[in-house]
């Protein structure tokens, strides 16, 4: 198959519809993989309580459509960096579903030494739209083709206010968290094989960015939405640093009325997710 070159002609490219099914075992495994645990999180990890589905689970089927899009483009996947992620639920995700995800490339920017590809995945079931996920992907070495540079950051700035956060939520990450999370479909050896990670230039394995995204999303759901999946609407953020096995993720949240600004840090003070924003219904 002839692969598509990176340029502005990619905008509007759509994937073939991706069929995806899940059941409560999948949603509970995902919840365990982002750090949910008994007894405080039984609603998400015990079928006797539903289970409820953590809204950021939407990234799992969304990842399948994004992978389909990336396989159609002439890139070395080793040069791909996951820059930003968003997830919006149009209604609570059910514990069992048969869905279709339609993927689309919505923007391509030429950053000189790199390209940025913005992807959107829209999931629906028999009852209509279910979720929308978005991702910004940096392709190192993919720029220099004369395209528009695009915005320097997100269209909406979400810098923290100059006051103490309204909510602070600490979640420790067990050393085996990445090993559990990968069973939800992201099997990148970078997150489990120390030799692979060291060969890539890292001191060891680190957690998936989307695992961290889920941990922060669950913290926002629990503390800002009172654990009510009917209240939760959306979350977005930019990945800026690694989370290492055993780190504590601190979610700092500023309530701005119609939305919240969020930031993720580790116990060292390192910011791991910036420019975060969440909304609820």
C-alpha positions as semicolon CSV with decimal commas, in nm:
position;residue;x (nm);y (nm);z (nm)
1;X;0,000;0,000;0,000
2;X;0,131;0,343;-0,094
3;X;0,158;0,558;0,216
4;X;0,061;0,923;0,226
5;X;0,332;1,190;0,263
6;X;0,314;1,440;0,548
7;X;0,175;1,767;0,414
8;X;-0,140;1,977;0,429
9;X;-0,316;1,741;0,187
10;X;-0,363;1,505;0,482
11;X;-0,626;1,736;0,630
12;X;-0,964;1,572;0,588
13;X;-0,820;1,221;0,555
14;X;-1,058;0,972;0,715
15;X;-0,997;0,617;0,828
16;X;-1,217;0,327;0,743
17;X;-1,473;0,289;1,024
18;X;-1,323;0,090;1,311
19;X;-1,554;-0,159;1,480
20;X;-1,482;-0,201;1,849
21;X;-1,655;-0,391;2,129
22;X;-1,597;-0,394;2,502
23;X;-1,749;-0,548;2,811
24;X;-1,733;-0,485;3,183
25;X;-1,414;-0,692;3,216
26;X;-1,243;-0,448;2,977
27;X;-1,363;-0,139;3,162
28;X;-1,266;-0,280;3,502
29;X;-0,920;-0,378;3,373
30;X;-0,876;-0,024;3,240
31;X;-0,978;0,120;3,577
32;X;-0,721;-0,099;3,754
33;X;-0,462;0,009;3,496
34;X;-0,502;0,379;3,583
35;X;-0,480;0,316;3,957
36;X;-0,834;0,247;4,079
37;X;-0,840;0,022;4,385
38;X;-1,069;-0,111;4,656
39;X;-1,247;-0,004;4,859
40;X;-1,275;0,358;4,744
41;X;-1,312;0,279;4,373
42;X;-1,544;-0,024;4,383
43;X;-1,792;0,149;4,152
44;X;-1,538;0,114;3,870
45;X;-1,380;-0,225;3,945
46;X;-1,668;-0,440;4,075
47;X;-1,952;-0,570;3,862
48;X;-2,173;-0,579;4,172
49;X;-2,170;-0,198;4,165
50;X;-2,241;-0,156;3,793
51;X;-1,964;-0,111;3,707
52;X;-1,940;0,255;3,620
53;X;-1,696;0,334;3,339
54;X;-1,418;0,590;3,384
55;X;-1,487;0,844;3,104
56;X;-1,128;0,845;2,981
57;X;-1,176;0,481;2,876
58;X;-1,284;0,644;2,548
59;X;-0,916;0,679;2,455
60;X;-0,886;0,300;2,423
61;X;-1,113;0,255;2,119
62;X;-0,997;0,597;1,999
63;X;-0,639;0,468;1,996
64;X;-0,737;0,194;1,752
65;X;-0,865;0,448;1,499
66;X;-0,562;0,671;1,552
67;X;-0,333;0,375;1,489
68;X;-0,518;0,303;1,166
69;X;-0,461;0,662;1,053
70;X;-0,091;0,660;1,141
71;X;-0,035;0,334;0,952
72;X;-0,163;0,509;0,639
73;X;0,100;0,784;0,658
74;X;0,465;0,767;0,557
75;X;0,623;0,804;0,900
76;X;0,863;0,613;1,121
77;X;0,654;0,541;1,429
78;X;0,970;0,565;1,642
79;X;0,973;0,941;1,568
80;X;0,617;0,994;1,692
81;X;0,561;1,177;2,022
82;X;0,218;1,208;2,181
83;X;0,184;1,580;2,256
84;X;-0,173;1,642;2,370
85;X;-0,489;1,442;2,435
86;X;-0,856;1,519;2,491
87;X;-1,166;1,312;2,564
88;X;-1,530;1,423;2,561
89;X;-1,819;1,197;2,656
90;X;-2,157;1,287;2,509
91;X;-2,324;1,052;2,757
92;X;-2,188;0,808;3,014
93;X;-1,999;0,517;2,861
94;X;-2,184;0,187;2,912
95;X;-2,007;-0,116;3,064
96;X;-2,083;-0,314;2,746
97;X;-2,092;-0,170;2,395
98;X;-2,051;-0,237;2,026
99;X;-1,935;0,083;1,862
100;X;-1,794;0,234;1,546
101;X;-1,509;0,486;1,558
102;X;-1,457;0,722;1,265
103;X;-1,114;0,881;1,259
104;X;-1,013;1,200;1,081
105;X;-0,700;1,412;1,047
106;X;-0,821;1,763;1,123
107;X;-0,496;1,965;1,097
108;X;-0,132;1,929;0,991
109;X;0,131;2,188;1,085
110;X;0,490;2,237;0,970
111;X;0,706;2,320;1,273
112;X;1,032;2,321;1,078
113;X;1,214;2,023;1,226
114;X;0,889;1,847;1,311
115;X;0,532;1,814;1,194
116;X;0,222;1,815;1,411
117;X;-0,075;1,602;1,312
118;X;-0,405;1,664;1,489
119;X;-0,639;1,366;1,499
120;X;-1,005;1,331;1,599
121;X;-1,190;1,006;1,666
122;X;-1,568;0,999;1,701
123;X;-1,732;0,695;1,858
124;X;-2,098;0,604;1,828
125;X;-2,323;0,310;1,904
126;X;-2,677;0,220;1,801
127;X;-2,811;0,506;2,016
128;X;-2,595;0,776;1,855
129;X;-2,276;0,972;1,937
130;X;-2,095;0,842;2,244
131;X;-1,757;1,015;2,264
132;X;-1,504;1,229;2,081
133;X;-1,130;1,199;2,141
134;X;-0,853;1,418;2,006
135;X;-0,476;1,391;1,991
136;X;-0,186;1,609;1,877
137;X;0,107;1,405;1,753
138;X;0,460;1,539;1,696
139;X;0,649;1,371;1,414
140;X;1,018;1,445;1,468
141;X;1,193;1,511;1,138
142;X;0,859;1,541;0,960
143;X;0,863;1,917;0,901
144;X;1,025;2,142;0,645
145;X;0,777;2,092;0,362
146;X;0,668;2,456;0,350
147;X;0,336;2,432;0,529
148;X;0,178;2,669;0,779
149;X;0,342;2,667;1,120
150;X;0,010;2,677;1,304
151;X;-0,057;2,783;1,664
152;X;0,222;2,766;1,921
153;X;-0,003;2,587;2,169
154;X;-0,363;2,489;2,228
155;X;-0,628;2,719;2,090
156;X;-0,738;2,774;2,449
157;X;-0,473;2,866;2,705
158;X;-0,525;2,693;3,037
159;X;-0,245;2,829;3,252
160;X;-0,308;2,794;3,627
161;X;-0,435;3,107;3,806
162;X;-0,208;3,285;4,051
163;X;-0,378;3,136;4,356
164;X;-0,371;2,809;4,541
165;X;-0,569;2,529;4,372
166;X;-0,921;2,458;4,493
167;X;-0,862;2,082;4,493
168;X;-0,547;1,874;4,530
169;X;-0,572;1,498;4,472
170;X;-0,281;1,260;4,529
171;X;-0,273;0,918;4,363
172;X;0,026;0,690;4,406
173;X;0,116;0,471;4,108
174;X;0,207;0,113;4,191
175;X;0,524;-0,020;4,021
176;X;0,315;-0,266;3,818
177;X;0,067;-0,004;3,692
178;X;0,208;0,017;3,337
179;X;0,211;-0,364;3,314
180;X;-0,162;-0,363;3,390
181;X;-0,245;-0,064;3,171
182;X;-0,082;-0,215;2,861
183;X;-0,335;-0,501;2,874
184;X;-0,599;-0,249;2,762
185;X;-0,432;-0,238;2,421
186;X;-0,120;-0,018;2,428
187;X;0,151;-0,284;2,410
188;X;0,449;-0,052;2,349
189;X;0,752;-0,234;2,500
190;X;0,888;0,104;2,616
191;X;0,663;0,074;2,920
192;X;0,758;-0,278;3,035
193;X;1,095;-0,383;2,888
194;X;1,388;-0,206;3,061
195;X;1,633;-0,308;2,789
196;X;1,410;-0,157;2,521
197;X;1,368;0,168;2,716
198;X;1,741;0,199;2,785
199;X;1,823;0,136;2,419
200;X;1,587;0,425;2,337
201;X;1,784;0,656;2,566
202;X;1,575;0,644;2,884
203;X;1,700;0,531;3,226
204;X;1,423;0,271;3,242
205;X;1,058;0,207;3,173
206;X;0,797;0,473;3,242
207;X;0,419;0,488;3,248
208;X;0,211;0,541;2,936
209;X;0,107;0,902;2,884
210;X;-0,252;0,785;2,841
211;X;-0,225;0,596;3,170
212;X;-0,135;0,925;3,340
213;X;-0,417;1,096;3,148
214;X;-0,658;0,837;3,289
215;X;-0,528;0,874;3,643
216;X;-0,576;1,251;3,630
217;X;-0,915;1,210;3,463
218;X;-1,030;0,978;3,739
219;X;-0,907;1,223;4,003
220;X;-1,106;1,503;3,837
221;X;-1,414;1,280;3,817
222;X;-1,387;1,176;4,183
223;X;-1,311;1,514;4,339
224;X;-1,475;1,769;4,107
225;X;-1,770;1,566;3,979
226;X;-1,831;1,376;4,304
227;X;-1,769;1,051;4,117
228;X;-2,079;1,111;3,904
229;X;-2,016;1,006;3,543
230;X;-2,333;1,193;3,443
231;X;-2,167;1,521;3,547
232;X;-1,837;1,462;3,367
233;X;-1,810;1,608;3,016
234;X;-1,450;1,654;2,898
235;X;-1,082;1,666;2,984
236;X;-0,773;1,769;2,788
237;X;-0,405;1,817;2,860
238;X;-0,051;1,833;2,727
239;X;0,211;1,571;2,809
240;X;0,534;1,736;2,923
241;X;0,729;1,478;3,128
242;X;0,741;1,111;3,220
243;X;0,580;0,943;3,519
244;X;0,808;0,673;3,659
245;X;0,689;0,353;3,828
246;X;0,594;0,424;4,188
247;X;0,558;0,801;4,142
248;X;0,274;0,988;4,310
249;X;0,060;1,190;4,069
250;X;-0,083;1,505;4,223
251;X;-0,374;1,659;4,033
252;X;-0,410;2,031;4,108
253;X;-0,747;2,177;4,008
254;X;-0,871;2,535;3,992
255;X;-1,250;2,565;3,971
256;X;-1,337;2,843;3,725
257;X;-1,714;2,795;3,731
258;X;-1,796;2,667;3,383
259;X;-1,466;2,477;3,362
260;X;-1,167;2,371;3,567
261;X;-0,799;2,425;3,498
262;X;-0,588;2,123;3,586
263;X;-0,223;2,037;3,620
264;X;-0,051;1,709;3,700
265;X;0,271;1,688;3,902
266;X;0,477;1,417;4,066
267;X;0,617;1,415;4,419
268;X;0,938;1,573;4,286
269;X;0,746;1,881;4,170
270;X;0,790;1,789;3,804
271;X;0,491;1,893;3,591
272;X;0,384;1,592;3,383
273;X;0,058;1,726;3,236
274;X;0,011;2,097;3,166
275;X;-0,246;2,317;2,994
276;X;-0,515;2,094;3,137
277;X;-0,882;2,176;3,125
278;X;-1,200;1,992;3,224
279;X;-1,571;2,062;3,190
280;X;-1,880;1,912;3,348
281;X;-2,249;1,921;3,264
